[in-house]
Amino acid sequence: MTTFTLHPTGAFSLRESPEFGFGPRHAAVFDGTMRLAFCVDDLVHQVGVAVTQDGRGVHGEIVGPGAGAAPVARVAAQTARMLSLDVDARGYEAVAARDPVVARVLATAPGLRPPLFHSPYEAAAWCVLSLRWNTRQAAAVRDRLARAHGLPVEVAGVAMAAFPTPEQLLAVPAFEGVPPAKIERLHGVARAALDGRLSAEEIRRADPEEAMARLREIPGIGPFSASLIVIRAADGGTAGAVMGIAAAGGEARPCGARGTGRLAP
């Protein structure tokens, strides 16, 4: 059994994460475990991760056929990014202690941190796949695509499937229910990922506007999709901005302001 432990800095409640649905992820009743299945950032391995929390930290158990071969440190870092645990949230709590408006927001969902897409690659694929489709339809097709061409895996008793790697996606010439134009654009996303253009590390290091401009060069990725990839897939450092506030000298910066990795008072 391969496991890792993350130690949140600042408040965090795992319960809030699975109950926060967005994109292809449906809100789910929390039963003590958050279940993830994803393509690892190395774009080679696919894993399932069962995430739990207790007084000692947030624990991940890596499961599936590729569990033994997957780089544990990379899976742990990617899981931390997905749960916004790579951000020091104590500054946000400090602002809430002084600002009644922020305090009410914090009290609505105590310990909530913005859950992110598994990766910029998967976020870009979702943007292409969901274009002009409602969320339920797009999520159903994505699940079928993952089960057919990705990696089926059982996570804490639940059957799931990790999204295809870029190489696997490029090997899909057609798929029932997906128009040829979307397949072509999914292939473009896969090639961009293999070229390093969807690296979370590179996106986070870049100026947000420059990062979004480069993402818009990928066919099928427009302004909204580019901003979604930067904020909701790569940049855990803007967690406070995503939640509607980031602290700077006790004042709220605009939602588009770049975070520093710490929400400092």
C-alpha positions in Angstrom: 0.0 0.0 0.0 1.4 3.4 -1.1 0.4 6.4 1.1 1.3 10.0 1.8 0.3 12.6 4.3 -0.3 16.4 3.7 -0.3 18.9 6.5 -2.6 21.9 5.9 -1.4 25.3 7.0 -4.5 27.1 8.2 -8.0 25.7 8.4 -9.0 22.9 6.1 -12.1 20.6 6.1 -11.9 17.7 3.6 -15.7 17.4 3.9 -16.2 20.6 2.0 -14.2 19.5 -1.1 -16.3 16.6 -2.4 -19.5 18.6 -1.7 -18.2 21.4 -3.9 -19.2 20.3 -7.4 -17.9 22.0 -10.6 -16.9 21.1 -14.1 -17.1 17.3 -14.5 -17.1 16.7 -10.8 -20.5 16.2 -9.3 -21.1 17.3 -5.7 -21.2 14.2 -3.5 -22.3 13.4 0.0 -19.1 13.0 2.1 -18.7 9.6 3.6 -15.3 10.2 5.1 -13.3 9.6 1.9 -12.8 11.8 -1.1 -12.1 9.7 -4.2 -9.9 10.9 -7.0 -8.8 9.3 -10.3 -6.6 11.2 -12.6 -3.7 11.4 -15.1 -0.5 12.3 -13.1 1.3 15.5 -14.1 4.1 13.4 -15.7 1.4 12.6 -18.3 2.5 8.9 -18.2 0.9 7.4 -15.1 -2.7 7.2 -14.0 -3.8 6.6 -10.4 -6.7 6.6 -8.0 -6.3 8.3 -4.7 -8.5 7.8 -1.6 -8.2 10.9 0.6 -9.1 11.0 4.3 -8.5 13.5 7.1 -7.9 13.1 10.8 -6.1 15.0 13.6 -2.7 14.1 12.2 -3.3 15.5 8.7 -4.7 14.7 5.3 -3.9 11.2 4.1 -3.8 9.8 0.6 -3.7 6.2 -0.4 -2.6 5.6 -4.0 -4.5 2.8 -5.7 -4.9 1.1 -9.0 -2.8 -0.9 -11.5 -0.3 1.9 -11.8 0.0 2.7 -8.0 3.4 1.1 -7.6 5.0 2.8 -10.6 3.6 6.3 -10.1 6.0 8.8 -8.5 4.6 9.2 -5.0 6.0 12.7 -4.4 4.4 14.0 -7.6 1.0 12.4 -6.9 1.1 14.0 -3.4 2.0 17.4 -4.7 -0.7 17.2 -7.4 -3.3 16.1 -4.8 -2.2 19.1 -2.6 -2.7 21.4 -5.5 -6.1 20.0 -6.3 -7.3 20.6 -2.7 -5.5 24.0 -2.5 -3.4 22.6 0.3 -0.2 24.1 -1.2 -1.4 27.5 0.1 -0.9 29.0 3.5 -4.5 30.1 4.4 -3.8 31.7 7.8 -3.9 35.2 6.4 -7.4 34.7 5.2 -8.4 33.6 8.7 -6.7 36.7 10.1 -8.7 39.0 7.8 -11.9 37.1 8.7 -11.2 37.9 12.4 -11.3 41.6 11.6 -13.8 41.8 8.8 -17.4 40.7 9.5 -18.2 40.3 5.8 -15.3 37.9 5.3 -16.2 36.2 8.6 -19.7 35.4 7.3 -18.2 34.0 4.1 -15.8 31.8 6.1 -18.6 30.6 8.4 -20.8 29.5 5.5 -18.4 26.7 4.7 -15.7 26.4 7.4 -12.4 25.0 6.2 -13.4 25.2 2.5 -10.5 25.7 0.1 -11.2 25.9 -3.7 -11.0 22.4 -5.2 -9.2 22.6 -8.5 -9.2 20.5 -11.7 -6.8 17.5 -11.6 -4.5 19.3 -14.0 -4.3 22.0 -16.6 -4.3 19.2 -19.2 -7.6 17.7 -17.9 -9.1 21.2 -17.5 -8.3 22.1 -21.1 -9.8 18.8 -22.3 -12.9 19.5 -20.3 -13.2 23.0 -21.9 -13.0 21.5 -25.4 -15.4 18.6 -24.6 -18.0 20.7 -22.8 -18.2 23.5 -25.4 -21.9 24.0 -26.3 -23.0 21.1 -24.2 -24.6 21.2 -20.8 -22.5 20.0 -17.9 -24.4 16.7 -17.4 -24.0 15.7 -21.0 -20.3 16.6 -21.1 -19.6 14.8 -17.8 -21.3 11.7 -19.0 -19.2 11.6 -22.2 -16.0 12.4 -20.4 -16.7 9.4 -18.0 -17.4 7.1 -21.0 -14.2 8.3 -22.7 -12.2 7.7 -19.5 -13.6 4.2 -19.0 -13.0 3.2 -22.6 -9.6 4.8 -23.2 -8.2 5.8 -19.8 -7.6 3.6 -16.7 -10.5 2.1 -14.8 -9.7 2.0 -11.1 -11.6 1.2 -7.9 -11.1 3.8 -5.2 -12.4 3.0 -1.7 -15.0 0.6 -3.1 -16.2 2.9 -5.9 -15.5 2.2 -9.6 -13.9 5.2 -11.3 -11.7 5.9 -14.3 -8.7 8.2 -14.8 -8.8 10.4 -17.9 -6.6 9.2 -20.8 -3.0 10.3 -21.0 -2.2 12.5 -24.0 -0.7 9.5 -25.8 -3.9 7.5 -25.2 -6.1 10.4 -26.3 -4.1 10.8 -29.5 -4.8 7.1 -30.3 -8.6 7.7 -30.2 -9.6 8.5 -33.9 -13.3 8.8 -33.1 -15.7 8.4 -30.1 -19.4 7.9 -30.1 -21.3 11.1 -29.3 -18.2 13.4 -29.9 -18.2 15.4 -33.1 -15.0 15.0 -35.3 -14.2 18.7 -34.6 -14.0 18.1 -30.9 -11.9 15.0 -31.4 -9.5 17.1 -33.4 -9.4 19.8 -30.7 -8.9 17.1 -28.0 -5.9 15.9 -30.0 -4.6 19.5 -30.1 -4.9 19.6 -26.3 -3.0 16.3 -26.0 -0.2 17.6 -28.3 0.0 20.9 -26.3 0.3 18.9 -23.1 3.1 16.8 -24.6 4.8 20.0 -25.7 4.8 21.3 -22.2 2.3 24.1 -22.8 0.0 22.8 -20.1 2.5 22.4 -17.4 1.1 23.6 -14.1 4.5 24.7 -12.9 5.2 26.7 -16.1 1.7 28.3 -15.9 2.2 29.3 -12.3 5.6 30.8 -12.9 4.3 33.0 -15.8 2.5 36.3 -15.5 -1.3 35.4 -15.6 -2.1 37.5 -18.6 0.9 36.0 -20.5 -0.1 32.5 -19.5 -3.7 33.0 -20.7 -2.5 34.5 -24.0 -0.3 31.4 -24.6 -3.2 29.1 -23.7 -5.5 30.8 -26.2 -3.1 29.7 -28.9 -4.4 26.1 -28.4 -7.4 25.5 -30.8 -10.6 25.5 -28.8 -9.3 27.4 -25.9 -10.9 30.9 -25.7 -10.6 33.7 -23.1 -12.9 32.1 -20.6 -11.3 28.7 -20.9 -7.8 30.1 -20.6 -8.7 31.9 -17.4 -10.4 28.8 -16.0 -7.2 26.8 -16.7 -5.0 29.3 -15.0 -7.2 29.9 -11.9 -9.0 26.6 -11.5 -6.4 24.1 -12.6 -2.9 25.5 -12.1 -2.7 28.5 -9.8 -3.4 27.3 -6.2 -1.6 30.5 -5.2 -4.7 32.5 -6.1 -7.0 30.4 -3.8 -8.1 33.6 -2.0 -8.9 35.3 -5.2 -11.0 32.3 -6.3 -12.9 32.5 -3.0 -13.5 36.2 -3.6 -10.8 37.8 -1.5 -7.1 37.9 -1.1 -5.5 39.7 1.8 -3.0 42.5 1.4 -2.5 44.9 4.3 -6.0 44.0 5.6 -7.6 45.1 2.3 -9.2 43.0 -0.4 -7.3 42.9 -3.7 -9.3 42.6 -6.9 -10.3 39.0 -7.8 -7.9 39.0 -10.6 -4.9 39.9 -8.5 -2.2 37.3 -8.3 -1.6 35.4 -5.1 1.8 34.8 -3.6 1.3 31.3 -2.3 0.4 32.8 1.1 -2.7 34.8 2.0 -1.0 37.3 4.3 -2.7 39.9 6.5 
